Amino acid sequence: MDVGTLLFRLLNVYSPSGQESRLEPLMREFSRELAYDEFERDTVGNYVFKKGSGDRVIMLAGHVDTIPGELNVSRSEDSVSGRGAVDAKGPFAAMLKAGSDVEVKNSTLVVMGLVDEEGAGTGALSLLERRPRIDHIIIGEPTGVTGVAISYRGSLTVMISAKGRGGHSSAPYMGDSALDKLLDALYDVRTIFNGRRYEEETSAITVLKAGDWPSKLPEYAEAIVNIRFPPSAQLSNIVSKLESITSLHECTLSVLDSTEPYSSSVSSPVPRALVRGLIMNGQRPKIVKKTGSSDMNVLFKLTRDIAAYGPGNSLLAHTNYEKVSLKDLELAVRVIRSAVSELDRGHLG
C-alpha cells in the first residue's frame, strides 16, 4: 500500500479530539496490511504499532485527532486533501509507512498514533505517567518536509472575565459594562504580548462572549486568550503580568492550560539522523523553530533526544484548505526510514 492511499483512508475517517475510537477498525487493518509484529490500543486510546525486539527503543509519535470541522476528502494526481492532511495525519501516515518498510535489527520500533493532541494532550501525558523507556523520539508534525524542528514555544491559555451592573445602552456613561472592562484589559494584553516572531511573546484572542440584548449593557463578559512564548521567557512572569492587567481593569484571571517550551540540541542523534536522511535524498535540510506547540513539549521529559519532522505546510493547518503533496509524503517516508535505520545501527550515539 502506497503512502497516498494510506493517508486517503485515514482522512476518510473523521476523528476530531474525543472521537479517535472511530479509527480503530482501520488501524487494525493497517497493522495486518503493513505487517507490524504487534498492535494494541492502550488504556487512554493511543494506537500502538510495534516491530522488532531490540533493547534500544525508537518511537515515531504522531497524533490521529484533528480539530473539529469535517472537510471533503479527495485525492488528485499530485495531492491528498481533507481535515488532518497537514495536522497531522499526513506525518502520521508517513511514519506508519516508513515503519512498515524499515528493518530494525538492534531496536524495538514503536509507532504511536496519539490521541487528544489538539485538546488536553491526554495521549502524550499518559506516557509521562507510565514512564516507558524510550531512547529516541521523532514527532510527526508538518515541518515542510525539508525542515527538522528542534524547538517549540510554550503555550498559556487563560480566561479573562468581568462583571458589571449593566445599564441601558442609551446612557452608557451612567451604566457599568462588563464588556468595556474586558475590552480595556484585552487591549493591554495585546499591547504587551504583541510579538511577531518565534523569539517574542504573542497573544491571540480565540473566544469572546458578552451580552444578551441589543439595548442592554453586558453584565458579564469573558474571553479566552492564548499566549505563546519562547524558551527564554518565564511562565511565572507572564502570569504575573496578566494578573496585574486584569486587576487594573477589575477583571478576573483563570489559567486554563499551560505547556512548557522546549529546545533540543541539533547535535543529538535524532536531529542528526533526520538531517542525514534529507541529505541522502538530495535535499537541503533546514533547522526550524516552531511558533506553536506539539506533543514534543510533553514527550521531551521521556528523552531529550527528540525532534519533529513531517510533510505539509503548517500554514494550512487548522484551515479549510488542508492538503499535502504526494511527492512530499513519499520523500518523508524515505527520510524517516533512513533516520530509523541510522538510529537502529547506533552510528549517531
C-alpha positions as CSV (number, residue, x, y, z in Angstrom):
1,M,0.0,0.0,0.0
2,D,1.5,3.4,-1.0
3,V,1.5,6.2,1.5
4,G,-1.0,8.3,-0.5
5,T,-3.6,5.5,-0.2
6,L,-2.8,5.1,3.4
7,L,-3.4,8.8,4.1
8,F,-6.6,8.9,2.0
9,R,-8.0,6.0,4.0
10,L,-7.1,7.8,7.3
11,L,-8.7,11.1,6.2
12,N,-11.9,9.3,5.3
13,V,-12.5,8.6,9.0
14,Y,-13.3,11.9,10.6
15,S,-11.7,11.8,14.1
16,P,-11.8,15.1,16.0
17,S,-10.4,15.1,19.5
18,G,-12.6,12.8,21.6
19,Q,-13.7,10.7,18.7
20,E,-10.4,8.9,17.8
21,S,-12.1,5.5,18.5
22,R,-13.7,5.8,15.1
23,L,-10.3,4.9,13.7
24,E,-9.9,1.6,15.5
25,P,-11.2,-0.8,12.8
26,L,-9.0,0.9,10.2
27,M,-5.9,0.8,12.5
28,R,-6.4,-2.9,13.0
29,E,-6.5,-3.3,9.2
30,F,-3.3,-1.3,8.8
31,S,-1.5,-3.4,11.4
32,R,-2.2,-6.5,9.3
33,E,-1.6,-5.0,5.9
34,L,1.6,-3.3,6.9
35,A,2.8,-6.4,8.7
36,Y,3.6,-5.0,12.2
37,D,4.5,-7.5,14.8
38,E,2.2,-6.2,17.5
39,F,-0.8,-3.9,17.7
40,E,-2.8,-2.6,20.6
41,R,-4.9,0.3,21.8
42,D,-3.8,1.4,25.2
43,T,-5.8,2.5,28.3
44,V,-6.3,6.1,27.0
45,G,-6.9,5.1,23.4
46,N,-3.5,5.6,21.8
47,Y,-2.8,3.3,18.8
48,V,0.4,1.4,19.2
49,F,2.2,-0.5,16.4
50,K,5.4,-2.4,17.2
51,K,8.1,-4.3,15.3
52,G,11.5,-5.7,16.4
53,S,12.6,-6.7,19.9
54,G,16.0,-5.0,20.4
55,D,17.0,-3.2,23.6
56,R,17.0,0.3,22.0
57,V,13.6,1.8,21.7
58,I,12.8,4.2,18.8
59,M,9.4,5.9,18.8
60,L,7.7,7.6,15.9
61,A,4.9,9.6,17.6
62,G,2.2,11.2,15.5
63,H,-1.3,12.2,16.5
64,V,-4.5,11.0,14.9
65,D,-7.0,13.5,16.2
66,T,-7.9,16.7,14.4
67,I,-9.7,19.9,15.2
68,P,-13.4,19.9,14.6
69,G,-14.8,20.7,11.2
70,E,-15.2,17.9,8.6
71,L,-13.8,18.6,5.1
72,N,-14.3,16.9,1.8
73,V,-11.6,14.2,1.3
74,S,-10.1,14.0,-2.2
75,R,-7.1,12.7,-4.0
76,S,-5.6,14.0,-7.2
77,E,-2.5,13.1,-9.2
78,D,-0.5,15.4,-7.0
79,S,-2.0,15.7,-3.6
80,V,-4.4,14.4,-0.9
81,S,-6.8,16.8,0.8
82,G,-9.0,16.6,3.9
83,R,-9.2,17.5,7.6
84,G,-5.9,16.4,9.1
85,A,-4.0,16.1,5.9
86,V,-1.4,18.5,7.3
87,D,-2.1,18.4,11.0
88,A,-1.2,15.7,11.5
89,K,-2.5,12.6,9.7
90,G,-0.1,13.2,6.8
91,P,3.0,13.0,9.0
92,F,1.5,10.0,10.8
93,A,0.8,8.2,7.5
94,A,4.5,8.8,6.5
95,M,5.6,7.3,9.9
96,L,3.4,4.3,9.6
97,K,4.5,3.5,6.1
98,A,8.2,4.1,6.9
99,G,8.0,1.9,10.0
100,S,6.5,-0.8,7.9
101,D,9.2,-0.6,5.3
102,V,12.3,-0.4,7.6
103,E,14.1,-3.4,9.1
104,V,15.3,-3.0,12.7
105,K,17.9,-5.3,14.0
106,N,19.0,-3.8,17.3
107,S,15.9,-1.9,18.3
108,T,12.2,-2.1,19.1
109,L,10.4,0.3,16.8
110,V,7.1,1.8,18.2
111,V,4.8,3.8,16.0
112,M,2.2,5.6,18.1
113,G,-1.0,7.4,17.0
114,L,-1.6,9.6,20.0
115,V,-5.0,10.9,20.9
116,D,-6.2,14.4,22.1
117,E,-3.1,16.4,20.9
118,E,-5.5,19.1,19.8
119,G,-7.2,19.0,23.2
120,A,-5.7,18.5,26.6
121,G,-2.8,16.2,25.4
122,T,-4.2,13.1,27.1
123,G,-2.3,10.7,24.9
124,A,1.2,12.2,25.5
125,L,0.5,12.9,29.2
126,S,-0.4,9.2,29.7
127,L,3.1,8.2,28.6
128,L,4.6,10.5,31.2
129,E,2.6,8.8,33.9
130,R,3.8,5.3,32.8
131,R,7.4,6.4,32.1
132,P,8.3,3.8,29.5
133,R,11.9,3.6,28.4
134,I,12.4,5.4,25.1
135,D,15.8,6.3,23.7
136,H,14.8,8.3,20.6
137,I,11.6,10.1,19.5
138,I,10.6,11.6,16.2
139,I,7.4,13.6,16.5
140,G,5.1,13.7,13.5
141,E,4.3,17.3,12.7
142,P,4.3,19.3,9.5
143,T,7.7,20.9,9.1
144,G,7.6,21.5,5.4
145,V,9.3,18.1,4.6
146,T,12.8,19.6,4.5
147,G,12.6,21.1,7.9
148,V,13.7,19.4,11.2
149,A,12.1,21.1,14.2
150,I,14.2,21.2,17.3
151,S,12.2,23.8,19.3
152,Y,8.6,24.6,20.1
153,R,7.3,27.6,22.0
154,G,5.3,27.2,25.2
155,S,1.6,27.9,25.5
156,L,-0.6,29.5,28.1
157,T,-4.3,29.6,27.8
158,V,-6.3,31.8,30.2
159,M,-9.8,33.0,30.7
160,I,-10.3,36.7,31.5
161,S,-13.8,37.6,32.8
162,A,-15.5,40.7,34.0
163,K,-18.8,41.6,35.8
164,G,-20.7,44.9,35.8
165,R,-24.1,46.4,36.9
166,G,-25.2,46.7,33.3
167,G,-27.5,49.5,32.2
168,H,-29.3,51.0,29.2
169,S,-27.4,51.4,26.0
170,S,-29.0,54.9,25.6
171,A,-26.9,56.2,28.5
172,P,-23.7,54.1,28.7
173,Y,-22.0,56.7,30.7
174,M,-24.4,56.0,33.6
175,G,-24.1,52.3,33.4
176,D,-21.4,49.7,34.2
177,S,-20.5,47.5,31.3
178,A,-18.6,44.3,31.9
179,L,-17.6,44.2,28.2
180,D,-16.0,47.6,28.4
181,K,-13.8,46.4,31.3
182,L,-12.9,43.3,29.4
183,L,-12.0,45.1,26.2
184,D,-9.8,47.5,28.1
185,A,-8.0,44.5,29.6
186,L,-7.7,42.8,26.3
187,Y,-6.2,45.9,24.7
188,D,-3.4,45.9,27.3
189,V,-2.8,42.2,26.8
190,R,-2.5,42.6,23.0
191,T,-0.2,45.7,23.5
192,I,2.2,43.9,25.9
193,F,2.2,40.5,24.2
194,N,2.4,41.8,20.6
195,G,5.3,39.8,19.2
196,R,5.6,38.7,15.6
197,R,8.5,36.2,15.7
198,Y,9.4,33.0,17.4
199,E,11.6,34.8,19.9
200,E,8.8,37.0,21.1
201,E,5.7,36.5,23.2
202,T,2.5,36.6,21.2
203,S,-1.2,36.7,22.1
204,A,-4.4,35.7,20.4
205,I,-8.0,36.1,21.5
206,T,-9.7,32.9,20.5
207,V,-13.2,33.2,22.2
208,L,-15.2,36.3,23.2
209,K,-18.6,36.2,24.8
210,A,-20.8,39.1,26.1
211,G,-24.2,40.5,26.0
212,D,-27.8,39.1,25.7
213,W,-29.8,42.1,24.4
214,P,-29.2,44.9,21.8
215,S,-30.1,47.8,24.2
216,K,-28.6,46.4,27.4
217,L,-25.1,46.8,28.6
218,P,-23.5,43.4,29.3
219,E,-23.4,42.4,33.0
220,Y,-20.9,39.6,32.2
221,A,-18.2,39.2,29.6
222,E,-15.4,36.7,29.1
223,A,-12.6,35.9,26.7
224,I,-10.2,33.1,26.2
225,V,-6.7,34.2,25.3
226,N,-3.7,32.1,24.2
227,I,-0.2,33.3,24.9
228,R,2.8,31.7,23.1
229,F,6.3,32.2,24.5
230,P,9.9,31.1,23.7
231,P,12.2,29.1,26.0
232,S,13.8,32.4,27.1
233,A,10.6,33.6,28.8
234,Q,9.4,32.6,32.2
235,L,5.8,31.4,32.6
236,S,5.5,32.9,36.1
237,N,6.4,36.3,34.8
238,I,3.8,36.1,32.1
239,V,1.1,35.1,34.6
240,S,2.2,38.0,36.9
241,K,1.8,40.5,34.0
242,L,-1.7,39.1,33.2
243,E,-2.7,39.3,36.9
244,S,-1.6,43.0,37.0
245,I,-3.6,43.8,33.9
246,T,-6.8,42.1,35.0
247,S,-6.7,43.6,38.4
248,L,-6.2,47.1,37.0
249,H,-9.4,46.7,34.9
250,E,-11.5,44.9,37.6
251,C,-11.4,41.6,35.7
252,T,-10.7,38.0,36.9
253,L,-7.9,35.8,35.5
254,S,-8.2,32.0,35.4
255,V,-5.4,29.8,34.0
256,L,-6.9,27.0,31.8
257,D,-3.9,25.3,30.5
258,S,-0.1,25.7,30.2
259,T,2.6,23.9,28.3
260,E,6.4,24.4,28.7
261,P,8.5,25.4,25.8
262,Y,11.4,23.1,24.7
263,S,14.5,23.2,22.6
264,S,16.7,20.2,21.8
265,S,20.3,20.1,20.6
266,V,20.8,20.0,16.9
267,S,23.8,17.7,17.6
268,S,21.6,15.0,19.2
269,P,21.2,11.7,17.3
270,V,17.6,12.2,16.2
271,P,18.1,15.7,14.6
272,R,21.3,14.4,13.0
273,A,19.6,11.3,11.7
274,L,16.8,13.3,10.1
275,V,19.3,15.8,8.6
276,R,21.4,13.0,7.1
277,G,18.2,11.4,5.8
278,L,17.3,14.6,3.9
279,I,20.9,15.0,2.5
280,M,20.9,11.3,1.4
281,N,17.7,12.1,-0.5
282,G,19.1,15.1,-2.3
283,Q,17.5,17.7,-0.1
284,R,18.9,20.8,1.7
285,P,17.8,20.4,5.4
286,K,16.5,23.3,7.4
287,I,16.7,23.5,11.2
288,V,13.4,25.2,12.3
289,K,11.9,26.5,15.5
290,K,8.1,26.3,15.6
291,T,5.9,29.1,16.8
292,G,3.3,26.7,18.1
293,S,3.5,23.7,20.4
294,S,3.1,20.0,20.0
295,D,3.4,16.7,21.8
296,M,7.2,17.3,21.7
297,N,6.6,19.9,24.6
298,V,5.5,16.9,26.7
299,L,7.5,13.9,25.5
300,F,10.9,15.6,25.9
301,K,10.5,14.6,29.5
302,L,11.0,10.9,28.4
303,T,14.1,11.6,26.4
304,R,16.0,14.7,25.3
305,D,16.8,13.0,22.0
306,I,13.8,14.3,20.2
307,A,12.9,16.3,17.1
308,A,9.8,16.9,14.9
309,Y,9.5,16.1,11.2
310,G,6.9,15.6,8.6
311,P,5.3,16.7,5.3
312,G,2.9,19.5,5.0
313,N,2.8,23.3,5.0
314,S,1.9,24.3,8.6
315,L,0.3,27.5,7.4
316,L,-2.5,25.2,6.0
317,A,-3.0,23.5,9.4
318,H,-6.4,24.2,11.1
319,T,-7.7,25.8,7.8
320,N,-10.3,24.6,5.3
321,Y,-7.5,24.2,2.8
322,E,-5.5,21.3,4.3
323,K,-3.7,19.3,1.7
324,V,-0.3,17.6,1.3
325,S,1.5,16.7,-1.8
326,L,2.1,13.0,-2.7
327,K,5.7,13.9,-3.6
328,D,6.3,15.3,-0.1
329,L,4.6,12.3,1.5
330,E,6.9,9.9,-0.4
331,L,10.0,11.9,0.5
332,A,9.0,11.9,4.1
333,V,8.7,8.1,4.1
334,R,12.2,7.8,2.7
335,V,13.7,10.3,5.2
336,I,12.1,8.7,8.2
337,R,13.1,5.2,7.0
338,S,16.7,6.4,6.7
339,A,16.7,8.1,10.1
340,V,15.3,5.0,11.8
341,S,17.9,2.8,10.1
342,E,20.7,5.0,11.4
343,L,19.3,5.2,14.9
344,D,19.0,1.4,14.9
345,R,22.6,1.0,13.9
346,G,23.7,3.4,16.7
347,H,26.0,5.3,14.4
348,L,24.9,8.6,15.8
349,G,25.0,7.9,19.5
